[in-house]
């Protein structure tokens, strides 16, 4: 049985959000490449000039940067203090 159910739910929610935002980056990249009528744009550096793509990309990147610190801290708090305090 899981000793930390609330922390596990929070972790699952964060990882799911990370995955969804990553999917939005992929979708934004495909939409921008289609908008330019050039499949080679999918891997081009020019894609960073599109505002819609950059919003999706930065949302995902910022969450990725914060998860590196947040997930270990979350679990250290759950083990050291309590599951409820960590999940809040």
Secondary structure, DSSP 8 states (H G I E B T S, - for coil): --S-HHHHHHHHHHHHHHHHHHHHHHHHHHHHHHHTT-GGGGG-GGGGG-HHHHHHHHHHHHHHHHHHHHHHHHHHHHHHT-HHHHH-
